[in-house]
Each structure stands twice: as C-alpha cells, then as structure tokens.
C-alpha cells in the first residue's frame, strides 16, 4: 500500500520532486524501524514513534502536493515533520 501511495504522489506531483523524495525517505525510515522491531523487540516503542511520524510526514507531503507552488512556500509543516521524523527514527 505504501508503494501505491508513493506512486500516486509521484504521478500527481508535477514539480514536487523534492516532496516526493522526502516522502520516499520517510517510507524507507519507517520500513527500517519496523524491521528493527521485528529483530529486537526492545526497539518497538521507538519504532512505533518513527512509523507514526513517517506517516504524518507522508500525509503532509500529500497535502502539499495538492497546493499551488505559491501556497507551499508559506507552509512549514513538511520541514517540521521531516525533522521530527529524522529524530524519531534514530534507532
């Protein structure tokens, strides 16, 4: 399902290549966290936070792609969530 969402985002993006890259990185971080949890159950709480932040970031990217480029400029949601995701996904 994640890959389908990323493909949808890529097809509808037009000029949002950096946003697509951000969503793809969040997806990869979440997948790594999930695999870490499978290998080492003590990391599951942290992995859950990582996945939660990554999904929020992917949702924010989807919303930004629906905006015009002028609207995107003033929206600071994606950079903020990207930073939170990077922090949460440091396993």
PDB file as gemmi writes it, atoms N, CA and C in Angstrom:
CRYST1    1.000    1.000    1.000  90.00  90.00  90.00 P 1                      
ATOM      1  N   UNK A   1       0.823  -1.189   0.000  1.00  0.00           N  
ATOM      2  CA  UNK A   1       0.000   0.000   0.000  1.00  0.00           C  
ATOM      3  C   UNK A   1       0.869   1.255   0.000  1.00  0.00           C  
ATOM      4  N   UNK A   2       1.975   1.233   0.756  1.00  0.00           N  
ATOM      5  CA  UNK A   2       2.860   2.396   0.803  1.00  0.00           C  
ATOM      6  C   UNK A   2       3.355   2.732  -0.589  1.00  0.00           C  
ATOM      7  N   UNK A   3       3.760   1.713  -1.327  1.00  0.00           N  
ATOM      8  CA  UNK A   3       4.314   1.942  -2.663  1.00  0.00           C  
ATOM      9  C   UNK A   3       3.251   2.541  -3.578  1.00  0.00           C  
ATOM     10  N   UNK A   4       2.006   2.103  -3.434  1.00  0.00           N  
ATOM     11  CA  UNK A   4       0.921   2.651  -4.231  1.00  0.00           C  
ATOM     12  C   UNK A   4       0.739   4.128  -3.938  1.00  0.00           C  
ATOM     13  N   UNK A   5       0.781   4.505  -2.660  1.00  0.00           N  
ATOM     14  CA  UNK A   5       0.655   5.908  -2.286  1.00  0.00           C  
ATOM     15  C   UNK A   5       1.801   6.717  -2.871  1.00  0.00           C  
ATOM     16  N   UNK A   6       3.019   6.212  -2.789  1.00  0.00           N  
ATOM     17  CA  UNK A   6       4.166   6.938  -3.335  1.00  0.00           C  
ATOM     18  C   UNK A   6       4.066   7.069  -4.851  1.00  0.00           C  
ATOM     19  N   UNK A   7       3.586   6.034  -5.529  1.00  0.00           N  
ATOM     20  CA  UNK A   7       3.402   6.112  -6.970  1.00  0.00           C  
ATOM     21  C   UNK A   7       2.355   7.164  -7.306  1.00  0.00           C  
ATOM     22  N   UNK A   8       1.253   7.180  -6.570  1.00  0.00           N  
ATOM     23  CA  UNK A   8       0.216   8.192  -6.767  1.00  0.00           C  
ATOM     24  C   UNK A   8       0.792   9.590  -6.584  1.00  0.00           C  
ATOM     25  N   UNK A   9       1.568   9.768  -5.523  1.00  0.00           N  
ATOM     26  CA  UNK A   9       2.179  11.071  -5.272  1.00  0.00           C  
ATOM     27  C   UNK A   9       3.104  11.467  -6.416  1.00  0.00           C  
ATOM     28  N   UNK A  10       3.875  10.524  -6.910  1.00  0.00           N  
ATOM     29  CA  UNK A  10       4.816  10.821  -7.992  1.00  0.00           C  
ATOM     30  C   UNK A  10       4.084  11.227  -9.266  1.00  0.00           C  
ATOM     31  N   UNK A  11       2.990  10.565  -9.556  1.00  0.00           N  
ATOM     32  CA  UNK A  11       2.247  10.863 -10.774  1.00  0.00           C  
ATOM     33  C   UNK A  11       1.525  12.201 -10.705  1.00  0.00           C  
ATOM     34  N   UNK A  12       1.114  12.601  -9.520  1.00  0.00           N  
ATOM     35  CA  UNK A  12       0.365  13.846  -9.379  1.00  0.00           C  
ATOM     36  C   UNK A  12       1.250  15.025  -9.015  1.00  0.00           C  
ATOM     37  N   UNK A  13       2.519  14.783  -8.812  1.00  0.00           N  
ATOM     38  CA  UNK A  13       3.400  15.824  -8.273  1.00  0.00           C  
ATOM     39  C   UNK A  13       3.713  16.936  -9.252  1.00  0.00           C  
ATOM     40  N   UNK A  14       4.009  16.587 -10.478  1.00  0.00           N  
ATOM     41  CA  UNK A  14       4.442  17.630 -11.387  1.00  0.00           C  
ATOM     42  C   UNK A  14       5.784  18.171 -10.958  1.00  0.00           C  
ATOM     43  N   UNK A  15       5.770  19.300 -10.268  1.00  0.00           N  
ATOM     44  CA  UNK A  15       7.032  19.950  -9.881  1.00  0.00           C  
ATOM     45  C   UNK A  15       7.408  19.657  -8.433  1.00  0.00           C  
ATOM     46  N   UNK A  16       6.825  18.691  -7.801  1.00  0.00           N  
ATOM     47  CA  UNK A  16       7.098  18.416  -6.395  1.00  0.00           C  
ATOM     48  C   UNK A  16       8.115  17.314  -6.162  1.00  0.00           C  
ATOM     49  N   UNK A  17       9.177  17.270  -6.953  1.00  0.00           N  
ATOM     50  CA  UNK A  17      10.147  16.181  -6.837  1.00  0.00           C  
ATOM     51  C   UNK A  17      10.812  16.111  -5.468  1.00  0.00           C  
ATOM     52  N   UNK A  18      11.122  17.247  -4.869  1.00  0.00           N  
ATOM     53  CA  UNK A  18      11.728  17.225  -3.532  1.00  0.00           C  
ATOM     54  C   UNK A  18      10.754  16.673  -2.501  1.00  0.00           C  
ATOM     55  N   UNK A  19       9.476  16.986  -2.681  1.00  0.00           N  
ATOM     56  CA  UNK A  19       8.470  16.445  -1.766  1.00  0.00           C  
ATOM     57  C   UNK A  19       8.373  14.932  -1.907  1.00  0.00           C  
ATOM     58  N   UNK A  20       8.431  14.448  -3.141  1.00  0.00           N  
ATOM     59  CA  UNK A  20       8.381  13.004  -3.379  1.00  0.00           C  
ATOM     60  C   UNK A  20       9.588  12.332  -2.740  1.00  0.00           C  
ATOM     61  N   UNK A  21      10.747  12.941  -2.882  1.00  0.00           N  
ATOM     62  CA  UNK A  21      11.964  12.389  -2.276  1.00  0.00           C  
ATOM     63  C   UNK A  21      11.818  12.324  -0.759  1.00  0.00           C  
ATOM     64  N   UNK A  22      11.249  13.362  -0.168  1.00  0.00           N  
ATOM     65  CA  UNK A  22      11.028  13.393   1.279  1.00  0.00           C  
ATOM     66  C   UNK A  22      10.092  12.269   1.705  1.00  0.00           C  
ATOM     67  N   UNK A  23       9.003  12.072   0.967  1.00  0.00           N  
ATOM     68  CA  UNK A  23       8.049  11.008   1.294  1.00  0.00           C  
ATOM     69  C   UNK A  23       8.707   9.638   1.159  1.00  0.00           C  
ATOM     70  N   UNK A  24       9.506   9.459   0.130  1.00  0.00           N  
ATOM     71  CA  UNK A  24      10.187   8.174  -0.082  1.00  0.00           C  
ATOM     72  C   UNK A  24      11.161   7.886   1.063  1.00  0.00           C  
ATOM     73  N   UNK A  25      11.894   8.907   1.494  1.00  0.00           N  
ATOM     74  CA  UNK A  25      12.830   8.725   2.605  1.00  0.00           C  
ATOM     75  C   UNK A  25      12.086   8.366   3.892  1.00  0.00           C  
ATOM     76  N   UNK A  26      10.954   9.015   4.128  1.00  0.00           N  
ATOM     77  CA  UNK A  26      10.159   8.711   5.322  1.00  0.00           C  
ATOM     78  C   UNK A  26       9.668   7.271   5.277  1.00  0.00           C  
ATOM     79  N   UNK A  27       9.245   6.833   4.104  1.00  0.00           N  
ATOM     80  CA  UNK A  27       8.783   5.457   3.930  1.00  0.00           C  
ATOM     81  C   UNK A  27       9.912   4.473   4.225  1.00  0.00           C  
ATOM     82  N   UNK A  28      11.100   4.773   3.740  1.00  0.00           N  
ATOM     83  CA  UNK A  28      12.249   3.894   3.978  1.00  0.00           C  
ATOM     84  C   UNK A  28      12.632   3.865   5.455  1.00  0.00           C  
ATOM     85  N   UNK A  29      12.585   5.017   6.114  1.00  0.00           N  
ATOM     86  CA  UNK A  29      12.903   5.066   7.542  1.00  0.00           C  
ATOM     87  C   UNK A  29      11.901   4.240   8.348  1.00  0.00           C  
ATOM     88  N   UNK A  30      10.628   4.346   7.999  1.00  0.00           N  
ATOM     89  CA  UNK A  30       9.602   3.576   8.703  1.00  0.00           C  
ATOM     90  C   UNK A  30       9.808   2.077   8.493  1.00  0.00           C  
ATOM     91  N   UNK A  31      10.148   1.684   7.277  1.00  0.00           N  
ATOM     92  CA  UNK A  31      10.381   0.265   6.988  1.00  0.00           C  
ATOM     93  C   UNK A  31      11.576  -0.265   7.777  1.00  0.00           C  
ATOM     94  N   UNK A  32      12.639   0.521   7.852  1.00  0.00           N  
ATOM     95  CA  UNK A  32      13.813   0.108   8.634  1.00  0.00           C  
ATOM     96  C   UNK A  32      13.466  -0.026  10.114  1.00  0.00           C  
ATOM     97  N   UNK A  33      12.691   0.910  10.626  1.00  0.00           N  
ATOM     98  CA  UNK A  33      12.295   0.856  12.035  1.00  0.00           C  
ATOM     99  C   UNK A  33      11.443  -0.383  12.308  1.00  0.00           C  
ATOM    100  N   UNK A  34      10.537  -0.691  11.396  1.00  0.00           N  
ATOM    101  CA  UNK A  34       9.682  -1.865  11.555  1.00  0.00           C  
ATOM    102  C   UNK A  34      10.526  -3.143  11.578  1.00  0.00           C  
ATOM    103  N   UNK A  35      11.490  -3.228  10.672  1.00  0.00           N  
ATOM    104  CA  UNK A  35      12.360  -4.416  10.639  1.00  0.00           C  
ATOM    105  C   UNK A  35      13.212  -4.506  11.904  1.00  0.00           C  
ATOM    106  N   UNK A  36      13.655  -3.364  12.410  1.00  0.00           N  
ATOM    107  CA  UNK A  36      14.434  -3.364  13.659  1.00  0.00           C  
ATOM    108  C   UNK A  36      13.586  -3.895  14.809  1.00  0.00           C  
ATOM    109  N   UNK A  37      12.321  -3.526  14.823  1.00  0.00           N  
ATOM    110  CA  UNK A  37      11.403  -4.004  15.867  1.00  0.00           C  
ATOM    111  C   UNK A  37      11.221  -5.517  15.766  1.00  0.00           C  
ATOM    112  N   UNK A  38      11.124  -6.023  14.546  1.00  0.00           N  
ATOM    113  CA  UNK A  38      10.982  -7.470  14.368  1.00  0.00           C  
ATOM    114  C   UNK A  38      12.198  -8.220  14.902  1.00  0.00           C  
ATOM    115  N   UNK A  39      13.385  -7.648  14.688  1.00  0.00           N  
ATOM    116  CA  UNK A  39      14.622  -8.298  15.133  1.00  0.00           C  
ATOM    117  C   UNK A  39      14.841  -8.137  16.632  1.00  0.00           C  
ATOM    118  N   UNK A  40      14.527  -6.969  17.156  1.00  0.00           N  
ATOM    119  CA  UNK A  40      14.806  -6.651  18.557  1.00  0.00           C  
ATOM    120  C   UNK A  40      13.587  -5.978  19.181  1.00  0.00           C  
ATOM    121  N   UNK A  41      12.741  -6.760  19.874  1.00  0.00           N  
ATOM    122  CA  UNK A  41      11.504  -6.218  20.439  1.00  0.00           C  
ATOM    123  C   UNK A  41      11.691  -5.013  21.363  1.00  0.00           C  
ATOM    124  N   UNK A  42      12.857  -4.849  21.942  1.00  0.00           N  
ATOM    125  CA  UNK A  42      13.056  -3.707  22.835  1.00  0.00           C  
ATOM    126  C   UNK A  42      13.044  -2.376  22.079  1.00  0.00           C  
ATOM    127  N   UNK A  43      13.144  -2.416  20.752  1.00  0.00           N  
ATOM    128  CA  UNK A  43      13.116  -1.184  19.959  1.00  0.00           C  
ATOM    129  C   UNK A  43      11.720  -0.834  19.451  1.00  0.00           C  
ATOM    130  N   UNK A  44      10.730  -1.649  19.783  1.00  0.00           N  
ATOM    131  CA  UNK A  44       9.400  -1.476  19.194  1.00  0.00           C  
ATOM    132  C   UNK A  44       8.715  -0.162  19.573  1.00  0.00           C  
ATOM    133  N   UNK A  45       8.883   0.301  20.790  1.00  0.00           N  
ATOM    134  CA  UNK A  45       8.245   1.567  21.177  1.00  0.00           C  
ATOM    135  C   UNK A  45       8.816   2.709  20.341  1.00  0.00           C  
ATOM    136  N   UNK A  46      10.109   2.731  20.213  1.00  0.00           N  
ATOM    137  CA  UNK A  46      10.762   3.775  19.412  1.00  0.00           C  
ATOM    138  C   UNK A  46      10.395   3.619  17.935  1.00  0.00           C  
ATOM    139  N   UNK A  47      10.333   2.392  17.456  1.00  0.00           N  
ATOM    140  CA  UNK A  47       9.959   2.145  16.063  1.00  0.00           C  
ATOM    141  C   UNK A  47       8.533   2.611  15.799  1.00  0.00           C  
ATOM    142  N   UNK A  48       7.649   2.404  16.754  1.00  0.00           N  
ATOM    143  CA  UNK A  48       6.269   2.861  16.605  1.00  0.00           C  
ATOM    144  C   UNK A  48       6.184   4.366  16.448  1.00  0.00           C  
ATOM    145  N   UNK A  49       6.983   5.079  17.228  1.00  0.00           N  
ATOM    146  CA  UNK A  49       7.024   6.536  17.114  1.00  0.00           C  
ATOM    147  C   UNK A  49       7.562   6.943  15.750  1.00  0.00           C  
ATOM    148  N   UNK A  50       8.574   6.246  15.287  1.00  0.00           N  
ATOM    149  CA  UNK A  50       9.153   6.523  13.975  1.00  0.00           C  
ATOM    150  C   UNK A  50       8.107   6.341  12.873  1.00  0.00           C  
ATOM    151  N   UNK A  51       7.406   5.231  12.905  1.00  0.00           N  
ATOM    152  CA  UNK A  51       6.387   4.947  11.889  1.00  0.00           C  
ATOM    153  C   UNK A  51       5.277   5.993  11.950  1.00  0.00           C  
ATOM    154  N   UNK A  52       4.860   6.358  13.144  1.00  0.00           N  
ATOM    155  CA  UNK A  52       3.814   7.374  13.313  1.00  0.00           C  
ATOM    156  C   UNK A  52       4.244   8.706  12.699  1.00  0.00           C  
ATOM    157  N   UNK A  53       5.458   9.139  12.975  1.00  0.00           N  
ATOM    158  CA  UNK A  53       5.980  10.409  12.432  1.00  0.00           C  
ATOM    159  C   UNK A  53       6.126  10.319  10.913  1.00  0.00           C  
ATOM    160  N   UNK A  54       6.591   9.168  10.420  1.00  0.00           N  
ATOM    161  CA  UNK A  54       6.764   8.995   8.977  1.00  0.00           C  
ATOM    162  C   UNK A  54       5.422   9.073   8.255  1.00  0.00           C  
ATOM    163  N   UNK A  55       4.400   8.455   8.815  1.00  0.00           N  
ATOM    164  CA  UNK A  55       3.073   8.516   8.197  1.00  0.00           C  
ATOM    165  C   UNK A  55       2.519   9.933   8.214  1.00  0.00           C  
ATOM    166  N   UNK A  56       2.762  10.658   9.296  1.00  0.00           N  
ATOM    167  CA  UNK A  56       2.333  12.060   9.364  1.00  0.00           C  
ATOM    168  C   UNK A  56       3.050  12.881   8.293  1.00  0.00           C  
ATOM    169  N   UNK A  57       4.332  12.619   8.106  1.00  0.00           N  
ATOM    170  CA  UNK A  57       5.107  13.339   7.097  1.00  0.00           C  
ATOM    171  C   UNK A  57       4.599  13.026   5.694  1.00  0.00           C  
ATOM    172  N   UNK A  58       4.326  11.772   5.409  1.00  0.00           N  
ATOM    173  CA  UNK A  58       3.808  11.389   4.093  1.00  0.00           C  
ATOM    174  C   UNK A  58       2.455  12.052   3.846  1.00  0.00           C  
ATOM    175  N   UNK A  59       1.611  12.120   4.871  1.00  0.00           N  
ATOM    176  CA  UNK A  59       0.327  12.812   4.741  1.00  0.00           C  
ATOM    177  C   UNK A  59       0.502  14.295   4.467  1.00  0.00           C  
ATOM    178  N   UNK A  60       1.467  14.917   5.128  1.00  0.00           N  
ATOM    179  CA  UNK A  60       1.739  16.342   4.905  1.00  0.00           C  
ATOM    180  C   UNK A  60       2.249  16.577   3.484  1.00  0.00           C  
ATOM    181  N   UNK A  61       3.075  15.667   2.993  1.00  0.00           N  
ATOM    182  CA  UNK A  61       3.559  15.775   1.619  1.00  0.00           C  
ATOM    183  C   UNK A  61       2.379  15.690   0.656  1.00  0.00           C  
ATOM    184  N   UNK A  62       1.483  14.760   0.893  1.00  0.00           N  
ATOM    185  CA  UNK A  62       0.306  14.604   0.031  1.00  0.00           C  
ATOM    186  C   UNK A  62      -0.517  15.892   0.017  1.00  0.00           C  
ATOM    187  N   UNK A  63      -0.710  16.500   1.184  1.00  0.00           N  
ATOM    188  CA  UNK A  63      -1.466  17.756   1.245  1.00  0.00           C  
ATOM    189  C   UNK A  63      -0.739  18.876   0.499  1.00  0.00           C  
ATOM    190  N   UNK A  64       0.586  18.934   0.654  1.00  0.00           N  
ATOM    191  CA  UNK A  64       1.336  19.990  -0.035  1.00  0.00           C  
ATOM    192  C   UNK A  64       1.294  19.821  -1.546  1.00  0.00           C  
ATOM    193  N   UNK A  65       1.282  18.593  -2.011  1.00  0.00           N  
ATOM    194  CA  UNK A  65       1.224  18.372  -3.452  1.00  0.00           C  
ATOM    195  C   UNK A  65      -0.101  18.838  -4.039  1.00  0.00           C  
ATOM    196  N   UNK A  66      -1.126  18.917  -3.215  1.00  0.00           N  
ATOM    197  CA  UNK A  66      -2.422  19.411  -3.674  1.00  0.00           C  
ATOM    198  C   UNK A  66      -2.457  20.940  -3.716  1.00  0.00           C  
ATOM    199  N   UNK A  67      -1.456  21.577  -3.127  1.00  0.00           N  
ATOM    200  CA  UNK A  67      -1.394  23.041  -3.094  1.00  0.00           C  
ATOM    201  C   UNK A  67      -0.700  23.575  -4.347  1.00  0.00           C  
ATOM    202  N   UNK A  68      -0.914  24.854  -4.591  1.00  0.00           N  
ATOM    203  CA  UNK A  68      -0.161  25.519  -5.652  1.00  0.00           C  
ATOM    204  C   UNK A  68       1.242  25.809  -5.123  1.00  0.00           C  
ATOM    205  N   UNK A  69       2.213  25.994  -6.000  1.00  0.00           N  
ATOM    206  CA  UNK A  69       3.565  26.324  -5.527  1.00  0.00           C  
ATOM    207  C   UNK A  69       3.590  27.560  -4.621  1.00  0.00           C  
ATOM    208  N   UNK A  70       2.764  28.534  -4.900  1.00  0.00           N  
ATOM    209  CA  UNK A  70       2.726  29.740  -4.061  1.00  0.00           C  
ATOM    210  C   UNK A  70       2.232  29.419  -2.651  1.00  0.00           C  
ATOM    211  N   UNK A  71       1.271  28.516  -2.543  1.00  0.00           N  
ATOM    212  CA  UNK A  71       0.756  28.122  -1.229  1.00  0.00           C  
ATOM    213  C   UNK A  71       1.793  27.322  -0.448  1.00  0.00           C  
ATOM    214  N   UNK A  72       2.587  26.532  -1.147  1.00  0.00           N  
ATOM    215  CA  UNK A  72       3.595  25.697  -0.488  1.00  0.00           C  
ATOM    216  C   UNK A  72       4.653  26.522   0.225  1.00  0.00           C  
ATOM    217  N   UNK A  73       4.979  27.674  -0.329  1.00  0.00           N  
ATOM    218  CA  UNK A  73       6.061  28.496   0.218  1.00  0.00           C  
ATOM    219  C   UNK A  73       5.826  28.834   1.681  1.00  0.00           C  
ATOM    220  N   UNK A  74       4.605  29.204   2.034  1.00  0.00           N  
ATOM    221  CA  UNK A  74       4.321  29.606   3.408  1.00  0.00           C  
ATOM    222  C   UNK A  74       4.071  28.463   4.371  1.00  0.00           C  
ATOM    223  N   UNK A  75       3.952  27.252   3.867  1.00  0.00           N  
ATOM    224  CA  UNK A  75       3.635  26.104   4.721  1.00  0.00           C  
ATOM    225  C   UNK A  75       4.924  25.477   5.251  1.00  0.00           C  
ATOM    226  N   UNK A  76       5.077  25.480   6.560  1.00  0.00           N  
ATOM    227  CA  UNK A  76       6.292  24.928   7.181  1.00  0.00           C  
ATOM    228  C   UNK A  76       6.070  23.542   7.785  1.00  0.00           C  
ATOM    229  N   UNK A  77       4.943  22.936   7.481  1.00  0.00           N  
ATOM    230  CA  UNK A  77       4.610  21.639   8.070  1.00  0.00           C  
ATOM    231  C   UNK A  77       5.605  20.549   7.679  1.00  0.00           C  
ATOM    232  N   UNK A  78       5.917  20.445   6.396  1.00  0.00           N  
ATOM    233  CA  UNK A  78       6.788  19.361   5.933  1.00  0.00           C  
ATOM    234  C   UNK A  78       8.185  19.452   6.545  1.00  0.00           C  
ATOM    235  N   UNK A  79       8.842  20.623   6.517  1.00  0.00           N  
ATOM    236  CA  UNK A  79      10.176  20.667   7.147  1.00  0.00           C  
ATOM    237  C   UNK A  79      10.147  20.311   8.634  1.00  0.00           C  
ATOM    238  N   UNK A  80       9.108  20.763   9.328  1.00  0.00           N  
ATOM    239  CA  UNK A  80       8.993  20.461  10.761  1.00  0.00           C  
ATOM    240  C   UNK A  80       8.822  18.953  10.977  1.00  0.00           C  
ATOM    241  N   UNK A  81       7.907  18.341  10.227  1.00  0.00           N  
ATOM    242  CA  UNK A  81       7.673  16.903  10.370  1.00  0.00           C  
ATOM    243  C   UNK A  81       8.875  16.086   9.896  1.00  0.00           C  
ATOM    244  N   UNK A  82       9.581  16.587   8.892  1.00  0.00           N  
ATOM    245  CA  UNK A  82      10.778  15.883   8.425  1.00  0.00           C  
ATOM    246  C   UNK A  82      11.812  15.821   9.543  1.00  0.00           C  
ATOM    247  N   UNK A  83      12.004  16.928  10.230  1.00  0.00           N  
ATOM    248  CA  UNK A  83      12.957  16.964  11.340  1.00  0.00           C  
ATOM    249  C   UNK A  83      12.503  16.032  12.469  1.00  0.00           C  
ATOM    250  N   UNK A  84      11.208  16.064  12.797  1.00  0.00           N  
ATOM    251  CA  UNK A  84      10.680  15.181  13.846  1.00  0.00           C  
ATOM    252  C   UNK A  84      10.860  13.713  13.466  1.00  0.00           C  
ATOM    253  N   UNK A  85      10.624  13.401  12.194  1.00  0.00           N  
ATOM    254  CA  UNK A  85      10.758  12.021  11.720  1.00  0.00           C  
ATOM    255  C   UNK A  85      12.208  11.558  11.821  1.00  0.00           C  
ATOM    256  N   UNK A  86      13.120  12.412  11.397  1.00  0.00           N  
ATOM    257  CA  UNK A  86      14.537  12.051  11.485  1.00  0.00           C  
ATOM    258  C   UNK A  86      14.949  11.797  12.931  1.00  0.00           C  
ATOM    259  N   UNK A  87      14.469  12.618  13.844  1.00  0.00           N  
ATOM    260  CA  UNK A  87      14.784  12.432  15.267  1.00  0.00           C  
ATOM    261  C   UNK A  87      14.170  11.135  15.797  1.00  0.00           C  
ATOM    262  N   UNK A  88      12.906  10.889  15.461  1.00  0.00           N  
ATOM    263  CA  UNK A  88      12.205   9.710  15.970  1.00  0.00           C  
ATOM    264  C   UNK A  88      12.768   8.415  15.395  1.00  0.00           C  
ATOM    265  N   UNK A  89      13.327   8.484  14.205  1.00  0.00           N  
ATOM    266  CA  UNK A  89      13.786   7.269  13.537  1.00  0.00           C  
ATOM    267  C   UNK A  89      15.245   6.936  13.806  1.00  0.00           C  
ATOM    268  N   UNK A  90      15.882   7.669  14.664  1.00  0.00           N  
ATOM    269  CA  UNK A  90      17.252   7.323  15.059  1.00  0.00           C  
ATOM    270  C   UNK A  90      17.176   6.186  16.067  1.00  0.00           C  
ATOM    271  N   UNK A  91      17.310   4.993  15.556  1.00  0.00           N  
ATOM    272  CA  UNK A  91      17.220   3.814  16.419  1.00  0.00           C  
ATOM    273  C   UNK A  91      18.599   3.495  16.879  1.00  0.00           C  
TER     274      UNK A  91                                                      
END                                                                             
